[in-house]
Amino acid sequence: MPLELCHVTSANEVPEIVEGWMKNEAHLNQPLLSVNWGTDESSRQDRVEDLSARQWFRHSTTPGSVWLKVVDTDLSDKVVAASRWIIRSGTASSEAERPARAYWLPLGPERKFCEEIRNNFSAVRNGPTRQKPHVHLATNYTLAEHRRRGANTLMMEWGTRKADELGVETWLEATPLGSMLYVRHGFGFLYTVELYPSAELREDNDKWRHWEEATKNLRLAVMRRPVNGVWNDDRVDAASFPAHDLVRNIWLK
C-alpha cells in the first residue's frame, strides 16, 4: 500500500486530521487527551469541528506554519499520519500571546486546572531558548494500525531537511513513548518538563483531585536537533535553560 506525503492546503482537510489526532491520543491513553479533548467521548466528538476551525485559523495566521499529511493511496487517500511544523524567525510565536481558554469545560476547578497546564506548555514552547530562528515540530502522530510503514519517516525527513536547508536547529516536545523515535532522527534530550499547576494554585476538592489523577503521568521531554544532526561535545548547555518551577533538568550526554 503506497504512502504519499502531501501539504494540507485547505480547511476541508483538517477534520480528518483532527479525528485521527484524537484517535491516536486515545489509543495511547495520553494524559493530554483529557486536557485537550474533554473527559468523555461525546464531548470529544463535539470538539472535532470546533478544533478543526481553530487549528486552521492558527495555521493560516501563523507565519511559517506547515501542515503535512501522509495518505494511503490504496485506501482512497485515507490520512494515516499528520504533523505540523512551524518555521520560526526567532521571535515568540503569536500563539504564545493568546492565553489558553479551556472553554469546552465548565467554569470551576476543571477549567482552571486545564488552562494552567496549557499555559505552562505554551511557556515552555516559547521560552528564552526558542528566541532564535529554528524549526519547531508542534504536532505529530501516526495512526496505530499504520505504524512501521514509513509514514513518520516521510514527515521527519521533510522537517529536518527543511531545517538543514535553512541552517537552523529543530525543536520538539515528546512523550516518553515517542521520544526514542526522535532520537533515530538526530534529536537529543535536553530536559523533562512537568506541566502541573503550581502548588500555590492547588485546590482541595474532588474535581481538582480527579484531574490530578487523570494527568498524573503528564511529563514531556524537550528535544533538540542541531543543524545537519551534528552534535558538538557540549551537547547540553545548562546555562541556556534557566531553572523554573516547571522544569526538572535531566542532562544527558
C-alpha positions in Angstrom: 0.0 0.0 0.0 1.8 3.2 -1.2 2.1 6.2 1.0 2.2 9.8 -0.2 3.3 12.9 1.6 1.1 15.9 1.0 0.8 19.5 2.1 -2.5 20.5 3.7 -3.9 23.3 1.6 -7.5 23.8 2.6 -9.6 23.9 5.7 -11.7 21.0 4.4 -8.8 18.6 5.0 -8.4 19.4 8.7 -11.3 17.5 10.3 -10.0 14.1 9.2 -6.6 15.1 10.6 -8.1 16.2 13.9 -10.1 13.0 14.2 -7.0 10.9 13.7 -5.1 13.0 16.2 -7.8 12.4 18.8 -8.0 8.7 18.0 -4.2 8.4 18.4 -4.1 10.1 21.8 -7.0 7.9 23.0 -5.2 4.8 21.8 -2.0 5.7 23.7 -4.1 6.8 26.7 -2.1 10.1 26.8 -2.7 12.4 29.8 -3.1 15.3 27.5 -6.2 13.7 25.9 -8.5 14.9 28.7 -6.9 18.3 28.8 -7.2 18.9 25.0 -10.4 17.0 24.2 -12.6 16.7 27.3 -13.3 13.8 29.6 -15.9 11.8 27.7 -16.4 10.5 24.1 -19.4 12.7 23.3 -17.6 16.0 24.3 -14.6 15.0 22.3 -16.7 14.3 19.2 -18.4 17.7 19.7 -14.9 19.3 19.7 -13.7 18.0 16.3 -15.5 20.6 14.2 -14.6 23.4 16.6 -10.9 22.4 17.0 -10.6 21.9 13.2 -11.6 25.5 12.7 -9.3 26.8 15.4 -6.4 24.7 14.0 -6.9 26.1 10.6 -7.1 29.7 12.0 -3.8 29.2 13.9 -2.2 27.7 10.8 -3.3 30.4 8.4 -2.4 33.2 10.8 1.0 31.9 12.0 3.9 32.7 9.7 5.9 29.7 8.7 3.2 27.1 9.7 3.1 24.0 7.6 0.7 21.1 8.0 1.7 17.8 6.4 -0.3 14.6 6.0 0.6 11.1 4.8 -2.2 9.4 2.8 -2.6 5.8 1.7 -3.4 5.9 -2.0 -4.8 2.4 -1.9 -7.3 3.4 0.8 -8.9 6.4 -1.1 -6.2 8.7 0.2 -7.0 8.0 3.9 -4.9 10.1 6.2 -2.7 7.8 8.2 -0.3 10.3 9.7 0.0 14.1 10.1 2.3 16.7 11.5 2.5 20.5 11.9 5.8 22.3 11.6 6.5 25.9 12.3 9.5 27.7 10.7 10.2 30.4 13.3 12.1 33.6 12.6 13.3 33.8 16.2 10.6 35.8 17.8 8.0 34.2 20.1 5.1 32.6 18.4 1.9 34.7 18.1 0.1 31.7 19.7 2.1 32.4 22.9 0.3 35.7 23.2 -3.1 34.0 23.5 -3.9 32.8 27.0 -5.3 29.3 27.0 -9.1 29.0 27.4 -10.5 25.5 28.0 -13.9 26.7 27.0 -15.2 23.2 26.4 -15.0 22.6 30.2 -17.4 24.1 32.8 -16.2 27.0 34.8 -14.6 25.9 38.0 -11.7 23.7 39.1 -11.7 21.6 35.9 -11.2 24.6 33.6 -8.7 26.3 35.9 -6.6 23.1 36.1 -6.5 22.5 32.3 -5.9 26.2 31.5 -2.8 26.2 33.8 -1.4 23.1 32.1 -2.0 24.6 28.6 -0.4 27.9 29.6 2.6 26.1 31.1 3.0 24.2 27.9 3.0 27.4 25.9 5.6 28.9 28.2 7.9 26.0 27.6 7.4 26.2 23.8 8.1 30.0 23.8 10.7 30.3 26.4 14.1 32.1 26.1 15.7 29.1 24.4 13.5 29.5 21.4 14.2 33.1 20.7 16.4 32.4 17.7 15.5 31.0 14.2 14.5 27.4 14.3 12.0 24.8 13.0 9.5 23.5 15.6 7.6 20.2 15.3 4.4 21.2 17.1 2.2 18.2 16.3 3.0 14.7 15.1 1.1 11.4 15.0 0.7 8.2 13.1 -2.4 6.0 13.5 -1.6 2.8 15.4 -2.7 0.5 12.6 -0.4 2.2 10.1 2.8 2.4 12.1 6.1 0.8 10.9 5.2 1.7 7.3 7.4 4.7 7.0 4.8 7.5 7.3 6.5 9.2 10.2 9.9 9.0 8.4 8.4 10.8 5.4 7.4 13.7 7.7 10.5 13.8 9.8 12.8 13.8 6.7 10.8 16.7 5.3 11.1 18.7 8.5 14.8 18.0 9.3 15.7 18.6 5.6 14.0 22.0 5.7 15.8 22.9 8.9 19.2 21.9 7.4 18.4 23.9 4.2 17.8 27.0 6.4 20.8 26.2 8.6 18.8 26.2 11.9 18.1 23.8 14.7 14.9 21.7 15.1 13.0 21.6 18.4 10.1 19.4 19.7 8.4 18.2 22.9 7.9 14.4 23.1 6.1 11.9 25.3 8.3 9.3 27.0 6.8 6.7 24.5 7.6 8.8 21.4 11.0 10.3 22.5 13.1 7.4 21.3 11.5 7.7 17.9 13.0 11.1 17.5 16.5 10.0 18.7 16.6 8.0 15.5 16.2 11.3 13.5 19.1 13.0 15.3 17.3 14.6 18.2 18.9 14.7 21.7 17.3 15.1 25.1 17.6 18.4 26.9 15.3 18.2 29.9 12.0 16.9 31.1 9.0 19.1 31.8 6.2 18.6 34.3 3.3 20.8 33.4 1.2 20.7 36.6 -0.3 23.8 38.1 1.9 25.3 40.8 1.3 24.3 44.4 0.1 27.8 45.2 -2.9 27.3 42.8 -3.9 23.9 44.1 -7.5 23.5 45.2 -8.6 20.9 47.8 -11.7 19.5 46.2 -12.8 16.3 44.4 -12.7 17.8 40.9 -9.2 19.1 41.3 -8.1 15.7 42.6 -9.8 14.0 39.7 -7.7 16.0 37.2 -4.5 15.4 39.2 -5.2 11.7 38.8 -6.1 11.9 35.1 -2.8 13.7 34.3 -0.5 12.0 36.9 1.9 10.9 34.1 2.0 14.2 32.3 5.6 14.6 31.6 7.3 15.7 28.3 10.9 15.6 27.1 12.2 18.7 25.4 14.4 17.7 22.5 16.7 19.5 20.0 18.4 18.5 16.8 21.4 20.6 15.7 22.0 21.7 12.1 22.6 18.6 10.0 22.2 16.5 13.1 25.8 17.1 14.1 26.4 17.4 17.9 29.4 19.0 19.5 30.9 17.8 22.8 28.9 20.5 24.6 25.6 18.8 23.7 23.7 20.5 26.5 24.4 24.0 27.6 22.8 24.2 31.0 23.2 28.0 31.1 20.8 28.2 28.2 18.0 26.7 30.3 17.3 28.7 33.4 15.6 26.6 36.1 12.0 27.4 36.9 9.1 25.7 38.7 8.0 23.8 35.5 11.3 22.2 34.6 13.3 19.5 36.2 16.6 19.3 34.3 17.9 15.9 33.3 21.1 16.5 31.3 22.0 13.6 29.1 25.3 13.3 27.2 
